[in-house]
Amino acid sequence: MQFLQNSFIVLILTILLVFSTTPAWAYDNKDNTIVRICIIAFAEPFLAVCEGLTDGLKKYGYHQGKNIFYEIHHVDKDTSKIPALLNSFAENHVDLILTVTTPVALAVKKKAAELKIPVIFTVVADPVGSKLVSSLKVPGAMSGISHIAFELLPKRLILFKEAFPHLQKVAIFCNPLEKGLQKNVNNPALHAAATEAGVEIVEFHVKNDEEMVEVCASISNRDIDGLFMIPDALAAALFSRMVELSRREGLPLMVIDNMFLKKGGVLGYSPAFYDVGFQAASMVYSVLHGISVEQLPIQNPEKVRLAVSLKEIERLGLDISDTFLSRADEILH
């Protein structure tokens, strides 16, 4: 009898030990698995995509700590950190990787295929032009949501001029090391829009924070009438530098994504990072339920909104017409 009691105690202790050392994602749920998703963003401003994704997956019944585990990273503008992250993902049995921005998706693509981990990308301005995918309908090894950022540039520039008719020269900041970016900056449609609006585009090349500081220090309102963001992940990561310049010189700043207006800038016309993450949830759900990435065509954002920061316009001492404000989907006071 004593032997049986001792055996029972040993059994109970063993069970407790197993459960105490088993990682959270290994417990069974209604589908006999807990999903592990790893998200890699280029920099902190892009983490709104993660918030959208987690909210979007809740509608499919996925809740953090219950049946899904999120591991979220931003590489602080340094994509050389990504290979080590991918190695750790392989060791931890990751079910899916979600990337945010083109540089991250390109860095992940090199290794994800050999790891055999499905990848969904977001905030990619030009999936085909950047050679992430072979076509929009049959993408290949990865799929996701295009940010249609380059397609929207002409419309953004025209809206910028309509909001602030005094604009004659607008500055753009772009990374010359980003393949495909220069081709899109030189897109005839953008320059046709500039001609239509009577605006001259002035390019400034920056490869890092130090160069951005140097370039911004050289710009004044005697040379430039406004600042126009383009779909460059580095420029977005260095957004605070643009805001400093905008406020120092009283220059209106047209942002590349409306979410930036919370921190600066006067005008935006874009899909929101949060909305894109929320939309991506349906693609992630499909992959988690057996649909291969190769079967998922590239999606475009479902929403594009015109947003105006009246608060920042007043801060800069600028004027904007009531007629233009009446067209806005969102006004920040």
Phi and psi in degrees as GROMACS dihedral restraints (atoms count N, CA, C in turn):
[ dihedral_restraints ]
;  ai    aj    ak    al  type     phi  dphi    fc
    3     4     5     6     1   -60.3    20    10
    4     5     6     7     1   -38.5    20    10
    6     7     8     9     1   -62.6    20    10
    7     8     9    10     1   -41.8    20    10
    9    10    11    12     1   -65.2    20    10
   10    11    12    13     1   -40.7    20    10
   12    13    14    15     1   -62.9    20    10
   13    14    15    16     1   -44.1    20    10
   15    16    17    18     1   -62.9    20    10
   16    17    18    19     1   -39.8    20    10
   18    19    20    21     1   -64.0    20    10
   19    20    21    22     1   -40.0    20    10
   21    22    23    24     1   -63.9    20    10
   22    23    24    25     1   -41.9    20    10
   24    25    26    27     1   -62.3    20    10
   25    26    27    28     1   -43.9    20    10
   27    28    29    30     1   -60.9    20    10
   28    29    30    31     1   -40.9    20    10
   30    31    32    33     1   -62.6    20    10
   31    32    33    34     1   -46.1    20    10
   33    34    35    36     1   -61.6    20    10
   34    35    36    37     1   -44.4    20    10
   36    37    38    39     1   -62.8    20    10
   37    38    39    40     1   -38.4    20    10
   39    40    41    42     1   -63.7    20    10
   40    41    42    43     1   -43.8    20    10
   42    43    44    45     1   -61.5    20    10
   43    44    45    46     1   -45.1    20    10
   45    46    47    48     1   -61.6    20    10
   46    47    48    49     1   -39.3    20    10
   48    49    50    51     1   -65.2    20    10
   49    50    51    52     1   -42.6    20    10
   51    52    53    54     1   -61.3    20    10
   52    53    54    55     1   -46.7    20    10
   54    55    56    57     1   -69.3    20    10
   55    56    57    58     1   -30.9    20    10
   57    58    59    60     1   -74.7    20    10
   58    59    60    61     1   -21.1    20    10
   60    61    62    63     1  -107.3    20    10
   61    62    63    64     1    -1.9    20    10
   63    64    65    66     1   -84.1    20    10
   64    65    66    67     1   131.0    20    10
   66    67    68    69     1   -64.0    20    10
   67    68    69    70     1   154.9    20    10
   69    70    71    72     1   -58.9    20    10
   70    71    72    73     1   -36.2    20    10
   72    73    74    75     1   -75.4    20    10
   73    74    75    76     1    -5.2    20    10
   75    76    77    78     1   -90.4    20    10
   76    77    78    79     1    -9.3    20    10
   78    79    80    81     1   -72.2    20    10
   79    80    81    82     1   151.4    20    10
   81    82    83    84     1   -76.4    20    10
   82    83    84    85     1   144.9    20    10
   84    85    86    87     1  -124.3    20    10
   85    86    87    88     1  -161.0    20    10
   87    88    89    90     1   -63.3    20    10
   88    89    90    91     1   -24.3    20    10
   90    91    92    93     1  -100.0    20    10
   91    92    93    94     1    13.5    20    10
   93    94    95    96     1    62.6    20    10
   94    95    96    97     1    26.6    20    10
   96    97    98    99     1  -160.2    20    10
   97    98    99   100     1   155.6    20    10
   99   100   101   102     1  -115.6    20    10
  100   101   102   103     1   128.3    20    10
  102   103   104   105     1   -80.0    20    10
  103   104   105   106     1   139.6    20    10
  105   106   107   108     1  -120.1    20    10
  106   107   108   109     1   117.2    20    10
  108   109   110   111     1  -117.8    20    10
  109   110   111   112     1   132.5    20    10
  111   112   113   114     1  -113.0    20    10
  112   113   114   115     1   132.7    20    10
  114   115   116   117     1  -117.2    20    10
  115   116   117   118     1   131.5    20    10
  117   118   119   120     1  -122.6    20    10
  118   119   120   121     1   119.8    20    10
  120   121   122   123     1  -112.2    20    10
  121   122   123   124     1   155.2    20    10
  123   124   125   126     1   -69.9    20    10
  124   125   126   127     1   -38.5    20    10
  126   127   128   129     1  -160.5    20    10
  127   128   129   130     1   171.6    20    10
  129   130   131   132     1   -54.4    20    10
  130   131   132   133     1   -40.5    20    10
  132   133   134   135     1   -59.0    20    10
  133   134   135   136     1   -21.7    20    10
  135   136   137   138     1   -86.2    20    10
  136   137   138   139     1    -1.7    20    10
  138   139   140   141     1   -70.2    20    10
  139   140   141   142     1   -10.6    20    10
  141   142   143   144     1   -61.4    20    10
  142   143   144   145     1   -26.1    20    10
  144   145   146   147     1   -60.3    20    10
  145   146   147   148     1   -40.5    20    10
  147   148   149   150     1   -62.4    20    10
  148   149   150   151     1   -42.4    20    10
  150   151   152   153     1   -61.6    20    10
  151   152   153   154     1   -42.6    20    10
  153   154   155   156     1   -63.9    20    10
  154   155   156   157     1   -41.6    20    10
  156   157   158   159     1   -62.7    20    10
  157   158   159   160     1   -47.6    20    10
  159   160   161   162     1   -63.9    20    10
  160   161   162   163     1   -38.4    20    10
  162   163   164   165     1   -68.1    20    10
  163   164   165   166     1   -39.4    20    10
  165   166   167   168     1   -64.7    20    10
  166   167   168   169     1   -38.6    20    10
  168   169   170   171     1   -73.4    20    10
  169   170   171   172     1   -19.6    20    10
  171   172   173   174     1   -62.2    20    10
  172   173   174   175     1   -33.3    20    10
  174   175   176   177     1   -69.8    20    10
  175   176   177   178     1   -16.2    20    10
  177   178   179   180     1   -96.8    20    10
  178   179   180   181     1     6.4    20    10
  180   181   182   183     1    91.3    20    10
  181   182   183   184     1    13.8    20    10
  183   184   185   186     1   -98.6    20    10
  184   185   186   187     1   123.2    20    10
  186   187   188   189     1  -130.5    20    10
  187   188   189   190     1   130.1    20    10
  189   190   191   192     1   -54.3    20    10
  190   191   192   193     1   131.4    20    10
  192   193   194   195     1    87.1    20    10
  193   194   195   196     1   -11.6    20    10
  195   196   197   198     1  -107.0    20    10
  196   197   198   199     1   -61.7    20    10
  198   199   200   201     1  -132.9    20    10
  199   200   201   202     1    12.2    20    10
  201   202   203   204     1  -149.8    20    10
  202   203   204   205     1   146.1    20    10
  204   205   206   207     1  -128.4    20    10
  205   206   207   208     1   124.8    20    10
  207   208   209   210     1  -104.4    20    10
  208   209   210   211     1   132.2    20    10
  210   211   212   213     1  -116.2    20    10
  211   212   213   214     1   112.9    20    10
  213   214   215   216     1  -112.8    20    10
  214   215   216   217     1   130.1    20    10
  216   217   218   219     1  -132.0    20    10
  217   218   219   220     1   143.6    20    10
  219   220   221   222     1  -123.7    20    10
  220   221   222   223     1   138.9    20    10
  222   223   224   225     1   -92.9    20    10
  223   224   225   226     1     8.5    20    10
  225   226   227   228     1    54.0    20    10
  226   227   228   229     1    48.0    20    10
  228   229   230   231     1    71.0    20    10
  229   230   231   232     1     8.3    20    10
  231   232   233   234     1  -117.6    20    10
  232   233   234   235     1    93.9    20    10
  234   235   236   237     1   -73.3    20    10
  235   236   237   238     1    -8.5    20    10
  237   238   239   240     1   -67.1    20    10
  238   239   240   241     1   -14.2    20    10
  240   241   242   243     1   -78.2    20    10
  241   242   243   244     1   -14.1    20    10
  243   244   245   246     1   -68.9    20    10
  244   245   246   247     1   -42.4    20    10
  246   247   248   249     1   -55.3    20    10
  247   248   249   250     1   -40.9    20    10
  249   250   251   252     1   -65.3    20    10
  250   251   252   253     1   -38.5    20    10
  252   253   254   255     1   -61.9    20    10
  253   254   255   256     1   -43.7    20    10
  255   256   257   258     1   -63.7    20    10
  256   257   258   259     1   -37.3    20    10
  258   259   260   261     1   -61.6    20    10
  259   260   261   262     1   -41.6    20    10
  261   262   263   264     1   -67.8    20    10
  262   263   264   265     1   -33.2    20    10
  264   265   266   267     1   -64.0    20    10
  265   266   267   268     1   -41.3    20    10
  267   268   269   270     1   -61.8    20    10
  268   269   270   271     1   -40.0    20    10
  270   271   272   273     1   -69.0    20    10
  271   272   273   274     1   -27.8    20    10
  273   274   275   276     1   -99.1    20    10
  274   275   276   277     1    12.8    20    10
  276   277   278   279     1    57.8    20    10
  277   278   279   280     1    55.9    20    10
  279   280   281   282     1   -73.5    20    10
  280   281   282   283     1   138.3    20    10
  282   283   284   285     1   -87.0    20    10
  283   284   285   286     1   -30.5    20    10
  285   286   287   288     1  -160.8    20    10
  286   287   288   289     1   146.5    20    10
  288   289   290   291     1  -113.8    20    10
  289   290   291   292     1   131.7    20    10
  291   292   293   294     1  -112.5    20    10
  292   293   294   295     1   126.4    20    10
  294   295   296   297     1  -108.0    20    10
  295   296   297   298     1   153.2    20    10
  297   298   299   300     1  -129.1    20    10
  298   299   300   301     1   112.8    20    10
  300   301   302   303     1    96.2    20    10
  301   302   303   304     1   157.4    20    10
  303   304   305   306     1   -63.5    20    10
  304   305   306   307     1   -48.4    20    10
  306   307   308   309     1   -57.6    20    10
  307   308   309   310     1   -37.9    20    10
  309   310   311   312     1   -68.4    20    10
  310   311   312   313     1   -45.2    20    10
  312   313   314   315     1   -61.2    20    10
  313   314   315   316     1   -40.6    20    10
  315   316   317   318     1   -64.8    20    10
  316   317   318   319     1   -41.5    20    10
  318   319   320   321     1   -66.5    20    10
  319   320   321   322     1   -37.0    20    10
  321   322   323   324     1   -71.7    20    10
  322   323   324   325     1   -37.6    20    10
  324   325   326   327     1   -56.6    20    10
  325   326   327   328     1   -36.1    20    10
  327   328   329   330     1   -60.2    20    10
  328   329   330   331     1   -29.9    20    10
  330   331   332   333     1  -118.2    20    10
  331   332   333   334     1   -22.1    20    10
  333   334   335   336     1   -61.9    20    10
  334   335   336   337     1   -35.1    20    10
  336   337   338   339     1   -61.6    20    10
  337   338   339   340     1   -43.4    20    10
  339   340   341   342     1   -71.3    20    10
  340   341   342   343     1   -26.5    20    10
  342   343   344   345     1   -80.2    20    10
  343   344   345   346     1   -15.8    20    10
  345   346   347   348     1    59.5    20    10
  346   347   348   349     1    41.1    20    10
  348   349   350   351     1  -109.5    20    10
  349   350   351   352     1   124.9    20    10
  351   352   353   354     1   -64.2    20    10
  352   353   354   355     1   145.9    20    10
  354   355   356   357     1  -127.4    20    10
  355   356   357   358     1   129.9    20    10
  357   358   359   360     1  -114.4    20    10
  358   359   360   361     1   128.7    20    10
  360   361   362   363     1  -107.3    20    10
  361   362   363   364     1   156.8    20    10
  363   364   365   366     1  -138.7    20    10
  364   365   366   367     1   164.4    20    10
  366   367   368   369     1    53.2    20    10
  367   368   369   370     1    48.1    20    10
  369   370   371   372     1  -109.6    20    10
  370   371   372   373     1   117.4    20    10
  372   373   374   375     1   -67.7    20    10
  373   374   375   376     1   -37.6    20    10
  375   376   377   378     1  -146.4    20    10
  376   377   378   379     1    84.6    20    10
  378   379   380   381     1   -58.8    20    10
  379   380   381   382     1   -39.5    20    10
  381   382   383   384     1   -77.9    20    10
  382   383   384   385     1   -47.3    20    10
  384   385   386   387     1   -61.3    20    10
  385   386   387   388     1   -32.6    20    10
  387   388   389   390     1   -82.5    20    10
  388   389   390   391     1    -3.4    20    10
  390   391   392   393     1    66.8    20    10
  391   392   393   394     1    26.4    20    10
  393   394   395   396     1   -72.4    20    10
  394   395   396   397     1   -38.5    20    10
  396   397   398   399     1  -131.2    20    10
  397   398   399   400     1   159.3    20    10
  399   400   401   402     1   -83.5    20    10
  400   401   402   403     1   -31.7    20    10
  402   403   404   405     1  -158.1    20    10
  403   404   405   406     1   163.9    20    10
  405   406   407   408     1   -74.1    20    10
  406   407   408   409     1   -32.3    20    10
  408   409   410   411     1   -83.3    20    10
  409   410   411   412     1   -37.0    20    10
  411   412   413   414     1  -124.3    20    10
  412   413   414   415     1    82.2    20    10
  414   415   416   417     1   -69.3    20    10
  415   416   417   418     1   -32.4    20    10
  417   418   419   420     1   103.9    20    10
  418   419   420   421     1  -131.5    20    10
  420   421   422   423     1   -73.2    20    10
  421   422   423   424     1   -18.0    20    10
  423   424   425   426     1  -143.4    20    10
  424   425   426   427     1   157.9    20    10
  426   427   428   429     1  -142.5    20    10
  427   428   429   430     1   178.0    20    10
  429   430   431   432     1   165.7    20    10
  430   431   432   433     1  -152.5    20    10
  432   433   434   435     1  -118.7    20    10
  433   434   435   436     1   120.4    20    10
  435   436   437   438     1   -72.0    20    10
  436   437   438   439     1   145.4    20    10
  438   439   440   441     1   -89.9    20    10
  439   440   441   442     1     2.4    20    10
  441   442   443   444     1    38.3    20    10
  442   443   444   445     1    33.3    20    10
  444   445   446   447     1   -66.7    20    10
  445   446   447   448     1   -39.8    20    10
  447   448   449   450     1   -73.1    20    10
  448   449   450   451     1   -35.5    20    10
  450   451   452   453     1   -62.3    20    10
  451   452   453   454     1   -31.1    20    10
  453   454   455   456     1   -84.8    20    10
  454   455   456   457     1   -11.3    20    10
  456   457   458   459     1   -56.6    20    10
  457   458   459   460     1   -47.4    20    10
  459   460   461   462     1   -58.8    20    10
  460   461   462   463     1   -44.3    20    10
  462   463   464   465     1   -62.9    20    10
  463   464   465   466     1   -40.5    20    10
  465   466   467   468     1   -61.0    20    10
  466   467   468   469     1   -43.6    20    10
  468   469   470   471     1   -65.2    20    10
  469   470   471   472     1   -41.1    20    10
  471   472   473   474     1   -65.0    20    10
  472   473   474   475     1   -42.1    20    10
  474   475   476   477     1   -62.0    20    10
  475   476   477   478     1   -39.2    20    10
  477   478   479   480     1   -59.7    20    10
  478   479   480   481     1   -45.5    20    10
  480   481   482   483     1   -67.6    20    10
  481   482   483   484     1   -39.7    20    10
  483   484   485   486     1   -63.7    20    10
  484   485   486   487     1   -37.4    20    10
  486   487   488   489     1   -72.1    20    10
  487   488   489   490     1   -36.3    20    10
  489   490   491   492     1  -131.5    20    10
  490   491   492   493     1    84.0    20    10
  492   493   494   495     1   -60.6    20    10
  493   494   495   496     1   -17.2    20    10
  495   496   497   498     1   -75.7    20    10
  496   497   498   499     1    -8.8    20    10
  498   499   500   501     1   -63.0    20    10
  499   500   501   502     1   129.1    20    10
  501   502   503   504     1  -125.5    20    10
  502   503   504   505     1   -38.6    20    10
  504   505   506   507     1  -125.9    20    10
  505   506   507   508     1   128.1    20    10
  507   508   509   510     1  -123.0    20    10
  508   509   510   511     1   138.1    20    10
  510   511   512   513     1   -92.6    20    10
  511   512   513   514     1   140.4    20    10
  513   514   515   516     1  -123.7    20    10
  514   515   516   517     1   147.9    20    10
  516   517   518   519     1  -116.1    20    10
  517   518   519   520     1   128.0    20    10
  519   520   521   522     1  -144.9    20    10
  520   521   522   523     1   152.2    20    10
  522   523   524   525     1   -89.0    20    10
  523   524   525   526     1   113.3    20    10
  525   526   527   528     1   -66.6    20    10
  526   527   528   529     1   -15.1    20    10
  528   529   530   531     1   -83.1    20    10
  529   530   531   532     1   -10.7    20    10
  531   532   533   534     1   -81.9    20    10
  532   533   534   535     1   107.5    20    10
  534   535   536   537     1   -62.5    20    10
  535   536   537   538     1   137.4    20    10
  537   538   539   540     1    87.0    20    10
  538   539   540   541     1   -20.0    20    10
  540   541   542   543     1   -66.6    20    10
  541   542   543   544     1   -46.6    20    10
  543   544   545   546     1   -62.1    20    10
  544   545   546   547     1   -37.2    20    10
  546   547   548   549     1   -60.2    20    10
  547   548   549   550     1   -41.0    20    10
  549   550   551   552     1   -75.9    20    10
  550   551   552   553     1   -32.4    20    10
  552   553   554   555     1   -64.6    20    10
  553   554   555   556     1   -34.2    20    10
  555   556   557   558     1   -89.0    20    10
  556   557   558   559     1    11.0    20    10
  558   559   560   561     1   -56.7    20    10
  559   560   561   562     1   129.6    20    10
  561   562   563   564     1   -56.6    20    10
  562   563   564   565     1   -32.7    20    10
  564   565   566   567     1   -64.6    20    10
  565   566   567   568     1   -38.2    20    10
  567   568   569   570     1   -66.8    20    10
  568   569   570   571     1   -43.5    20    10
  570   571   572   573     1   -74.5    20    10
  571   572   573   574     1   -27.5    20    10
  573   574   575   576     1   -66.2    20    10
  574   575   576   577     1   -39.3    20    10
  576   577   578   579     1   -65.3    20    10
  577   578   579   580     1   -38.3    20    10
  579   580   581   582     1   -64.0    20    10
  580   581   582   583     1   -41.8    20    10
  582   583   584   585     1   -64.3    20    10
  583   584   585   586     1   -43.4    20    10
  585   586   587   588     1   -60.6    20    10
  586   587   588   589     1   -39.5    20    10
  588   589   590   591     1   -84.2    20    10
  589   590   591   592     1   -10.0    20    10
  591   592   593   594     1    71.5    20    10
  592   593   594   595     1    38.2    20    10
  594   595   596   597     1  -120.5    20    10
  595   596   597   598     1   139.2    20    10
  597   598   599   600     1  -101.0    20    10
  598   599   600   601     1   130.6    20    10
  600   601   602   603     1   -92.5    20    10
  601   602   603   604     1   126.4    20    10
  603   604   605   606     1  -113.8    20    10
  604   605   606   607     1   118.4    20    10
  606   607   608   609     1   -90.0    20    10
  607   608   609   610     1   139.3    20    10
  609   610   611   612     1  -127.3    20    10
  610   611   612   613     1   124.4    20    10
  612   613   614   615     1   -93.8    20    10
  613   614   615   616     1   127.5    20    10
  615   616   617   618     1  -135.7    20    10
  616   617   618   619     1   136.4    20    10
  618   619   620   621     1  -111.4    20    10
  619   620   621   622     1   -11.9    20    10
  621   622   623   624     1  -162.6    20    10
  622   623   624   625     1   178.2    20    10
  624   625   626   627     1   -63.9    20    10
  625   626   627   628     1   -39.1    20    10
  627   628   629   630     1   -60.7    20    10
  628   629   630   631     1   -43.6    20    10
  630   631   632   633     1   -68.0    20    10
  631   632   633   634     1   -34.6    20    10
  633   634   635   636     1   -64.4    20    10
  634   635   636   637     1   -42.9    20    10
  636   637   638   639     1   -60.4    20    10
  637   638   639   640     1   -44.5    20    10
  639   640   641   642     1   -64.5    20    10
  640   641   642   643     1   -44.3    20    10
  642   643   644   645     1   -67.0    20    10
  643   644   645   646     1   -45.0    20    10
  645   646   647   648     1   -61.5    20    10
  646   647   648   649     1   -34.9    20    10
  648   649   650   651     1   -66.3    20    10
  649   650   651   652     1   -24.2    20    10
  651   652   653   654     1   -88.3    20    10
  652   653   654   655     1    -9.4    20    10
  654   655   656   657     1   -97.8    20    10
  655   656   657   658     1   137.1    20    10
  657   658   659   660     1  -135.6    20    10
  658   659   660   661     1   168.8    20    10
  660   661   662   663     1   -73.7    20    10
  661   662   663   664     1    -1.6    20    10
  663   664   665   666     1   -79.5    20    10
  664   665   666   667     1   -21.3    20    10
  666   667   668   669     1  -107.8    20    10
  667   668   669   670     1   -28.8    20    10
  669   670   671   672     1  -131.8    20    10
  670   671   672   673     1   142.7    20    10
  672   673   674   675     1  -101.6    20    10
  673   674   675   676     1   -17.2    20    10
  675   676   677   678     1  -165.2    20    10
  676   677   678   679     1   165.9    20    10
  678   679   680   681     1  -119.4    20    10
  679   680   681   682     1   132.1    20    10
  681   682   683   684     1  -127.3    20    10
  682   683   684   685     1   109.1    20    10
  684   685   686   687     1   -73.5    20    10
  685   686   687   688     1   144.4    20    10
  687   688   689   690     1  -120.1    20    10
  688   689   690   691     1   169.5    20    10
  690   691   692   693     1   -75.0    20    10
  691   692   693   694     1    70.4    20    10
  693   694   695   696     1  -120.1    20    10
  694   695   696   697     1   119.1    20    10
  696   697   698   699     1   -59.3    20    10
  697   698   699   700     1   -36.6    20    10
  699   700   701   702     1   -66.5    20    10
  700   701   702   703     1   -44.7    20    10
  702   703   704   705     1   -61.3    20    10
  703   704   705   706     1   -38.8    20    10
  705   706   707   708     1   -65.0    20    10
  706   707   708   709     1   -39.2    20    10
  708   709   710   711     1   -66.9    20    10
  709   710   711   712     1   -25.9    20    10
  711   712   713   714     1  -101.1    20    10
  712   713   714   715     1    26.0    20    10
  714   715   716   717     1   -56.5    20    10
  715   716   717   718     1   -37.4    20    10
  717   718   719   720     1   -59.0    20    10
  718   719   720   721     1   -31.1    20    10
  720   721   722   723     1   -66.2    20    10
  721   722   723   724     1   -39.1    20    10
  723   724   725   726     1   -66.0    20    10
  724   725   726   727     1   -39.7    20    10
  726   727   728   729     1   -63.3    20    10
  727   728   729   730     1   -42.6    20    10
  729   730   731   732     1   -58.4    20    10
  730   731   732   733     1   -44.8    20    10
  732   733   734   735     1   -65.5    20    10
  733   734   735   736     1   -44.4    20    10
  735   736   737   738     1   -57.1    20    10
  736   737   738   739     1   -46.0    20    10
  738   739   740   741     1   -75.5    20    10
  739   740   741   742     1   -33.0    20    10
  741   742   743   744     1   -66.2    20    10
  742   743   744   745     1   -40.5    20    10
  744   745   746   747     1  -106.3    20    10
  745   746   747   748     1     1.7    20    10
  747   748   749   750     1    66.2    20    10
  748   749   750   751     1    36.4    20    10
  750   751   752   753     1  -100.9    20    10
  751   752   753   754     1   128.5    20    10
  753   754   755   756     1   -65.2    20    10
  754   755   756   757     1   140.9    20    10
  756   757   758   759     1  -120.7    20    10
  757   758   759   760     1   119.0    20    10
  759   760   761   762     1   -92.2    20    10
  760   761   762   763     1   117.4    20    10
  762   763   764   765     1   -86.3    20    10
  763   764   765   766     1   160.8    20    10
  765   766   767   768     1   -86.2    20    10
  766   767   768   769     1   -21.5    20    10
  768   769   770   771     1  -141.7    20    10
  769   770   771   772     1   135.3    20    10
  771   772   773   774     1   -58.0    20    10
  772   773   774   775     1   -26.3    20    10
  774   775   776   777     1   -62.6    20    10
  775   776   777   778     1   -24.2    20    10
  777   778   779   780     1   -66.7    20    10
  778   779   780   781     1   -21.3    20    10
  780   781   782   783     1   -62.6    20    10
  781   782   783   784     1   -18.5    20    10
  783   784   785   786     1   -66.8    20    10
  784   785   786   787     1   -23.8    20    10
  786   787   788   789     1  -110.9    20    10
  787   788   789   790     1   -11.5    20    10
  789   790   791   792     1   159.3    20    10
  790   791   792   793     1   174.2    20    10
  792   793   794   795     1    90.5    20    10
  793   794   795   796     1   156.4    20    10
  795   796   797   798     1  -110.2    20    10
  796   797   798   799     1   -23.2    20    10
  798   799   800   801     1  -150.1    20    10
  799   800   801   802     1   144.2    20    10
  801   802   803   804     1  -148.0    20    10
  802   803   804   805     1   148.2    20    10
  804   805   806   807     1  -143.5    20    10
  805   806   807   808     1   100.2    20    10
  807   808   809   810     1  -165.6    20    10
  808   809   810   811     1   165.9    20    10
  810   811   812   813     1   -69.7    20    10
  811   812   813   814     1   152.3    20    10
  813   814   815   816     1   -94.5    20    10
  814   815   816   817     1   144.4    20    10
  816   817   818   819     1   -54.2    20    10
  817   818   819   820     1   -42.8    20    10
  819   820   821   822     1   -60.5    20    10
  820   821   822   823     1   -47.3    20    10
  822   823   824   825     1   -61.8    20    10
  823   824   825   826     1   -38.6    20    10
  825   826   827   828     1   -64.4    20    10
  826   827   828   829     1   -42.5    20    10
  828   829   830   831     1   -62.5    20    10
  829   830   831   832     1   -41.2    20    10
  831   832   833   834     1   -63.0    20    10
  832   833   834   835     1   -42.0    20    10
  834   835   836   837     1   -66.2    20    10
  835   836   837   838     1   -37.4    20    10
  837   838   839   840     1   -62.5    20    10
  838   839   840   841     1   -21.3    20    10
  840   841   842   843     1   -57.2    20    10
  841   842   843   844     1   -35.5    20    10
  843   844   845   846     1   -67.5    20    10
  844   845   846   847     1   -36.6    20    10
  846   847   848   849     1   -70.1    20    10
  847   848   849   850     1   -41.6    20    10
  849   850   851   852     1   -61.7    20    10
  850   851   852   853     1   -44.4    20    10
  852   853   854   855     1   -58.9    20    10
  853   854   855   856     1   -42.0    20    10
  855   856   857   858     1   -61.4    20    10
  856   857   858   859     1   -43.9    20    10
  858   859   860   861     1   -65.8    20    10
  859   860   861   862     1   -41.8    20    10
  861   862   863   864     1   -65.1    20    10
  862   863   864   865     1   -19.8    20    10
  864   865   866   867     1  -110.4    20    10
  865   866   867   868     1    30.5    20    10
  867   868   869   870     1    98.6    20    10
  868   869   870   871     1    -4.6    20    10
  870   871   872   873     1   -82.6    20    10
  871   872   873   874     1   127.8    20    10
  873   874   875   876     1   -74.5    20    10
  874   875   876   877     1   150.3    20    10
  876   877   878   879     1   -56.5    20    10
  877   878   879   880     1   -36.7    20    10
  879   880   881   882     1   -60.9    20    10
  880   881   882   883     1   -21.6    20    10
  882   883   884   885     1   -89.0    20    10
  883   884   885   886     1    -1.3    20    10
  885   886   887   888     1  -104.8    20    10
  886   887   888   889     1   108.9    20    10
  888   889   890   891     1   -63.7    20    10
  889   890   891   892     1   155.0    20    10
  891   892   893   894     1   -63.9    20    10
  892   893   894   895     1   136.5    20    10
  894   895   896   897     1  -102.9    20    10
  895   896   897   898     1   153.8    20    10
  897   898   899   900     1   -99.2    20    10
  898   899   900   901     1   157.0    20    10
  900   901   902   903     1   -60.1    20    10
  901   902   903   904     1   143.3    20    10
  903   904   905   906     1   -80.5    20    10
  904   905   906   907     1   -22.7    20    10
  906   907   908   909     1  -130.9    20    10
  907   908   909   910     1   135.8    20    10
  909   910   911   912     1  -130.6    20    10
  910   911   912   913     1   123.6    20    10
  912   913   914   915     1  -122.6    20    10
  913   914   915   916     1   144.7    20    10
  915   916   917   918     1   -94.0    20    10
  916   917   918   919     1   120.9    20    10
  918   919   920   921     1  -124.7    20    10
  919   920   921   922     1   141.3    20    10
  921   922   923   924     1  -128.4    20    10
  922   923   924   925     1   132.2    20    10
  924   925   926   927     1   -98.3    20    10
  925   926   927   928     1    93.5    20    10
  927   928   929   930     1   -64.6    20    10
  928   929   930   931     1   -33.1    20    10
  930   931   932   933     1   -59.5    20    10
  931   932   933   934     1   -45.8    20    10
  933   934   935   936     1   -73.2    20    10
  934   935   936   937     1   -35.1    20    10
  936   937   938   939     1   -60.0    20    10
  937   938   939   940     1   -44.6    20    10
  939   940   941   942     1   -67.1    20    10
  940   941   942   943     1   -36.7    20    10
  942   943   944   945     1   -62.0    20    10
  943   944   945   946     1   -36.9    20    10
  945   946   947   948     1   -84.4    20    10
  946   947   948   949     1    -5.4    20    10
  948   949   950   951     1    74.2    20    10
  949   950   951   952     1    28.6    20    10
  951   952   953   954     1  -100.9    20    10
  952   953   954   955     1   166.3    20    10
  954   955   956   957     1  -117.2    20    10
  955   956   957   958     1   151.2    20    10
  957   958   959   960     1  -145.1    20    10
  958   959   960   961     1   141.6    20    10
  960   961   962   963     1   -76.7    20    10
  961   962   963   964     1   151.9    20    10
  963   964   965   966     1   -64.3    20    10
  964   965   966   967     1   -31.5    20    10
  966   967   968   969     1   -61.3    20    10
  967   968   969   970     1   -44.3    20    10
  969   970   971   972     1   -67.9    20    10
  970   971   972   973     1   -41.7    20    10
  972   973   974   975     1   -60.2    20    10
  973   974   975   976     1   -32.6    20    10
  975   976   977   978     1   -66.9    20    10
  976   977   978   979     1   -17.7    20    10
  978   979   980   981     1   -87.5    20    10
  979   980   981   982     1   -12.6    20    10
  981   982   983   984     1   -72.5    20    10
  982   983   984   985     1   141.2    20    10
  984   985   986   987     1   -79.4    20    10
  985   986   987   988     1   -26.0    20    10
  987   988   989   990     1  -148.5    20    10
  988   989   990   991     1   136.2    20    10
  990   991   992   993     1  -124.4    20    10
  991   992   993   994     1   125.2    20    10
  993   994   995   996     1   -96.1    20    10
  994   995   996   997     1   122.1    20    10
